[in-house]
Amino acid sequence: MVVEVKLGDVNGPRGGRDKTCDVIVRLFPSATVIVKEQGDDLYTTISQAADRVKNSVGRKIDRMKENRT
């Protein structure tokens, strides 16, 4: 598994809903999960993205296990 995280601040010092957290999880051999989250606070945005990644990766792994049997 390879995890790539990109953090950003779209508007710089002007503020607003401009903090971004993009997460790409590559599950071998061929599955990929991509989560994009945007918000006012960077830490909250990261936390929300992490929750979504946890749920999405769990579902993807469950589906991969079901397809093997």
Summary of the structure (lengths in Angstrom):
residues: 69
radius of gyration: 14.4
end to end distance: 21.4
largest distance: 52.8
contacts: 177
relative contact order: 0.19
helix: 43%
strand: 38%
